Amino acid sequence: MSDFRDILGLGKHEPGAAPARRPKPSVQKPEGMSREVFALLHNDGDSMHAPAVPLVPTTAPPDGFKEKEHRLIGWEWRPFENAARTDALRLRHWKKNNDKNTTYTFARFNKTVRILSYSDSEYATVLQHATWTKEETDALFEKCRQFDLRWPVIHDRLPGSRSMEELKERYYEACRSLLQARLSAAAEGSGAATVLAEHPLATFQFDSAHEVARKREFERLYERSAEEAAEEARRLEQAKALEARLRGQRKALKPGGKAATLQALKASLSASGLGAGDDLALGGLPSLAGLMEAPKRPRSVGAWLRSADLSTKKPAADKQLTHFDGRMRDVAMPAKVLPSEANVRLYNSCRAHLVLLVELESKIKRLEYEKGVLLARRQGTALPPLPAQASGAGKRVRSDAAERSGKRSHHGPRS
């Protein structure tokens, strides 16, 4: 390194001397400028060794800047008319100069109840009451018209000791009687008669006893304790569980269900003197569902052939059809039956019982084979022959027995 310095005539380098650094110019942030904006401007200017150049020229046009014209909208203190008021009171509010509307905007939200009015002759004809005078009825209708059927306010403003239910009953009864009298006097089919007939109070009848009971029940619910509320919730849960159980029982006993068919089959066997049957023996049969039901007919059919009611039930397994045909020949079941009502009923019952007989015989053979396999496996003898109609179950039991015997021979005889 020293050779290069000698060639260039720079002199020797002193190892501890550090080159002098150029002092950075200090720029003070203008007052009112945010720190982020000042940092951006100062860094840009420092990196370019010059102040930041604006992107938009700031030279003023020859004719100078023009101020943008803004259209100012003033406000005025104006009077307005409130269509919801019936008096001549005029109020004022602030409105814009360009708004020429003089009506009150919120007057459309003033919804009033149309209270019926009556004449003296109508009162004398249809509105007389044993416990109400004309003055009391007039005062009631006037308060209803004034307070828009707000019954707590009406009950508070009316003199006397009548209850709110009595006031409601008198009002609605008078309105219904008045509308019915006007409807009977109006010409049939006219527009007035249609309006009176469609009035909601023409057929409404107020039940004061039900209203009193409803309020009493609400008071009882409001005043109940926490323990009573918890007890009521527990009872509701029990009621829901009972309803779910009842729905399940009804679903199981509906037509076409296995439980309903099992009960019908037991009743049929008991009526035939063959005993009530056993749930274990009758359960699990593939053709049990819908076995004892009558054939279904379309509801839209007015006339039909009775021969269409003949049953075509047969075992569910195809391997049992040959045995079923043999049983049909054993009982001399005719191929074609005269379709009278009694013959159809007997034929359907006999065919259903034959289907049940074939499936029970197949089940007995399968159970006997499984019993023999279990005995042979326990005694160590040969397996019984496989029945023709229990091939599926026999193969399963035989394979299980063979597997167990193989395991036993592998581990050797037990001591």
ZAMARGU-4260 file (C-alpha; in steps of 0.2 Angstrom, whole numbers, plus 5000, padded with zeros to 4 digits):
<rodrens>
0) 5000/5000/5000 | 5015/5012/5004 | 5022/5009/4986 | 5006/5016/4978 | 5006/5031/4990
5) 5025/5034/4985 | 5021/5033/4966 | 5007/5045/4968 | 5016/5057/4979 | 5004/5056/4993
10) 5016/5053/5007 | 5015/5040/5021 | 4999/5035/5029 | 4998/5037/5047 | 4988/5023/5055
15) 4978/5031/5068 | 4972/5046/5058 | 4954/5046/5052 | 4948/5055/5037 | 4938/5071/5041
20) 4920/5070/5038 | 4910/5083/5029 | 4897/5091/5041 | 4879/5088/5036 | 4869/5104/5034
25) 4856/5106/5048 | 4839/5110/5042 | 4826/5115/5054 | 4808/5109/5052 | 4796/5123/5048
30) 4783/5126/5061 | 4766/5119/5056 | 4773/5105/5045 | 4771/5087/5050 | 4786/5077/5054
35) 4782/5064/5040 | 4781/5077/5027 | 4797/5086/5033 | 4806/5069/5033 | 4801/5065/5015
40) 4806/5082/5009 | 4823/5083/5019 | 4828/5065/5013 | 4824/5069/4995 | 4834/5085/4996
45) 4849/5077/5005 | 4850/5063/4993 | 4851/5074/4978 | 4862/5087/4987 | 4849/5100/4982
50) 4832/5105/4988 | 4818/5094/4982 | 4811/5099/4965 | 4792/5100/4965 | 4782/5090/4953
55) 4770/5103/4949 | 4776/5120/4943 | 4772/5134/4954 | 4773/5148/4942 | 4758/5159/4942
60) 4748/5161/4925 | 4749/5178/4916 | 4732/5184/4922 | 4734/5177/4940 | 4725/5164/4949
65) 4706/5165/4949 | 4696/5161/4964 | 4683/5147/4962 | 4665/5154/4963 | 4654/5145/4977
70) 4635/5147/4977 | 4630/5151/4994 | 4613/5145/5000 | 4606/5155/5014 | 4593/5150/5028
75) 4577/5159/5032 | 4566/5159/5047 | 4549/5155/5039 | 4532/5151/5045 | 4525/5134/5040
80) 4508/5125/5041 | 4506/5109/5050 | 4493/5098/5042 | 4492/5087/5057 | 4485/5101/5068
85) 4467/5106/5067 | 4469/5123/5075 | 4476/5139/5067 | 4493/5138/5076 | 4507/5144/5065
90) 4525/5140/5070 | 4541/5145/5062 | 4557/5135/5058 | 4573/5138/5048 | 4572/5133/5029
95) 4584/5135/5015 | 4581/5149/5002 | 4579/5137/4988 | 4565/5127/4997 | 4548/5134/4992
100) 4538/5121/5001 | 4527/5128/5015 | 4520/5112/5022 | 4527/5103/5037 | 4537/5088/5031
105) 4533/5076/5045 | 4514/5079/5045 | 4513/5063/5034 | 4517/5053/5049 | 4502/5058/5059
110) 4491/5043/5058 | 4474/5044/5066 | 4461/5031/5070 | 4444/5033/5062 | 4431/5032/5076
115) 4414/5029/5071 | 4401/5042/5074 | 4382/5040/5077 | 4366/5050/5077 | 4353/5051/5091
120) 4341/5040/5081 | 4354/5027/5078 | 4358/5027/5097 | 4340/5025/5101 | 4338/5011/5089
125) 4353/5000/5091 | 4365/5007/5104 | 4355/5007/5120 | 4362/4997/5134 | 4356/4993/5151
130) 4371/4999/5161 | 4377/5013/5150 | 4369/5030/5147 | 4370/5040/5132 | 4381/5053/5140
135) 4393/5039/5146 | 4394/5032/5128 | 4396/5049/5121 | 4411/5053/5133 | 4418/5036/5129
140) 4418/5039/5110 | 4425/5056/5112 | 4440/5050/5122 | 4443/5036/5110 | 4443/5049/5096
145) 4454/5061/5106 | 4467/5048/5112 | 4467/5036/5096 | 4461/5021/5106 | 4475/5022/5119
150) 4466/5012/5132 | 4477/5016/5147 | 4475/5035/5144 | 4456/5033/5141 | 4454/5023/5156
155) 4463/5036/5166 | 4454/5051/5159 | 4436/5045/5160 | 4427/5048/5176 | 4419/5033/5186
160) 4425/5016/5192 | 4423/5006/5176 | 4437/4994/5172 | 4447/4995/5156 | 4439/4978/5150
165) 4422/4986/5152 | 4426/5001/5142 | 4433/4990/5128 | 4418/4979/5128 | 4406/4993/5127
170) 4416/5002/5113 | 4418/4986/5102 | 4400/4980/5105 | 4393/4997/5100 | 4404/4998/5084
175) 4399/4980/5079 | 4380/4984/5082 | 4381/5000/5072 | 4390/4993/5057 | 4378/4978/5056
180) 4363/4990/5057 | 4370/5001/5043 | 4375/4985/5033 | 4357/4979/5034 | 4350/4996/5028
185) 4362/4998/5014 | 4358/4992/4996 | 4364/4974/4993 | 4379/4974/4981 | 4383/4993/4983
190) 4400/5000/4987 | 4394/5006/5004 | 4388/4988/5008 | 4405/4981/5003 | 4415/4994/5013
195) 4404/4990/5029 | 4406/4972/5027 | 4425/4973/5025 | 4426/4984/5041 | 4437/4975/5054
200) 4425/4979/5068 | 4410/4972/5059 | 4413/4954/5065 | 4425/4957/5080 | 4419/4952/5097
205) 4429/4957/5112 | 4430/4944/5126 | 4432/4953/5142 | 4433/4937/5153 | 4447/4931/5142
210) 4456/4947/5143 | 4455/4947/5162 | 4461/4929/5163 | 4476/4934/5151 | 4481/4949/5162
215) 4480/4938/5178 | 4491/4925/5170 | 4504/4938/5165 | 4504/4945/5183 | 4507/4927/5190
220) 4521/4924/5178 | 4529/4941/5182 | 4528/4938/5201 | 4535/4920/5201 | 4551/4916/5210
225) 4567/4909/5203 | 4563/4892/5210 | 4546/4892/5202 | 4553/4897/5185 | 4566/4883/5186
230) 4552/4870/5190 | 4542/4876/5176 | 4557/4874/5164 | 4560/4857/5171 | 4542/4852/5167
235) 4543/4859/5150 | 4558/4848/5146 | 4549/4833/5153 | 4534/4837/5142 | 4545/4838/5127
240) 4553/4821/5131 | 4536/4814/5132 | 4530/4821/5116 | 4546/4815/5107 | 4542/4797/5114
245) 4524/4798/5108 | 4529/4803/5091 | 4541/4788/5090 | 4527/4777/5096 | 4515/4784/5083
250) 4528/4782/5069 | 4532/4764/5074 | 4513/4760/5074 | 4509/4769/5058 | 4503/4758/5043
255) 4517/4749/5034 | 4529/4749/5050 | 4536/4733/5056 | 4529/4735/5074 | 4511/4738/5067
260) 4513/4722/5055 | 4520/4712/5070 | 4505/4717/5081 | 4493/4713/5066 | 4502/4696/5064
265) 4500/4692/5082 | 4482/4696/5082 | 4479/4685/5066 | 4488/4670/5074 | 4478/4672/5090
270) 4462/4672/5080 | 4467/4657/5071 | 4471/4647/5087 | 4490/4646/5084 | 4495/4657/5099
275) 4501/4675/5100 | 4518/4671/5093 | 4535/4676/5100 | 4544/4692/5097 | 4561/4683/5095
280) 4554/4671/5082 | 4545/4684/5072 | 4558/4697/5073 | 4571/4700/5059 | 4561/4693/5045
285) 4564/4702/5029 | 4546/4701/5022 | 4538/4706/5039 | 4535/4725/5034 | 4518/4727/5025
290) 4514/4708/5026 | 4497/4709/5033 | 4491/4725/5024 | 4478/4726/5011 | 4484/4731/4993
295) 4484/4749/4990 | 4473/4757/4977 | 4475/4775/4969 | 4463/4787/4977 | 4460/4795/4960
300) 4453/4778/4953 | 4434/4778/4953 | 4431/4760/4947 | 4443/4746/4947 | 4444/4728/4944
305) 4443/4717/4960 | 4456/4706/4953 | 4469/4720/4955 | 4467/4718/4974 | 4474/4700/4974
310) 4490/4700/4983 | 4507/4697/4975 | 4517/4695/4990 | 4532/4683/4990 | 4548/4680/5000
315) 4561/4693/5000 | 4575/4681/4995 | 4575/4674/4978 | 4582/4657/4984 | 4566/4654/4994
320) 4554/4656/4978 | 4556/4638/4974 | 4551/4632/4991 | 4537/4645/4991 | 4530/4638/4975
325) 4530/4621/4982 | 4521/4627/4997 | 4508/4635/4986 | 4505/4618/4977 | 4505/4609/4994
330) 4490/4619/5000 | 4482/4618/4982 | 4482/4636/4980 | 4474/4640/4963 | 4483/4650/4950
335) 4467/4660/4946 | 4455/4665/4959 | 4437/4671/4956 | 4439/4689/4963 | 4425/4690/4974
340) 4426/4700/4990 | 4428/4685/5002 | 4439/4675/4990 | 4451/4690/4988 | 4452/4692/5007
345) 4455/4673/5010 | 4468/4672/4996 | 4478/4687/5002 | 4478/4680/5020 | 4483/4663/5015
350) 4497/4670/5004 | 4504/4681/5018 | 4504/4666/5030 | 4513/4655/5017 | 4526/4669/5015
355) 4528/4669/5034 | 4529/4650/5034 | 4543/4649/5021 | 4553/4662/5030 | 4551/4654/5047
360) 4556/4637/5040 | 4571/4645/5032 | 4575/4653/5049 | 4573/4637/5058 | 4585/4627/5047
365) 4598/4641/5049 | 4596/4641/5067 | 4597/4622/5068 | 4613/4622/5057 | 4621/4635/5068
370) 4616/4625/5083 | 4624/4609/5075 | 4640/4619/5071 | 4642/4625/5089 | 4639/4608/5096
375) 4652/4600/5084 | 4665/4614/5088 | 4662/4610/5107 | 4663/4591/5105 | 4677/4591/5092
380) 4666/4582/5079 | 4663/4584/5060 | 4652/4599/5055 | 4635/4595/5050 | 4630/4597/5031
385) 4626/4614/5025 | 4607/4617/5022 | 4602/4623/5005 | 4593/4639/5011 | 4606/4644/5024
390) 4621/4645/5013 | 4625/4662/5018 | 4624/4660/5037 | 4632/4642/5035 | 4647/4649/5026
395) 4649/4662/5039 | 4648/4650/5054 | 4659/4637/5045 | 4672/4649/5041 | 4672/4655/5059
400) 4673/4637/5065 | 4687/4633/5053 | 4697/4648/5059 | 4695/4643/5077 | 4700/4625/5074
405) 4715/4631/5064 | 4720/4642/5079 | 4718/4627/5091 | 4729/4616/5080 | 4742/4629/5078
410) 4744/4631/5097 | 4743/4613/5100 | 4731/4603/5112 | 4727/4610/5128 | 4731/4601/5144
</rodrens>
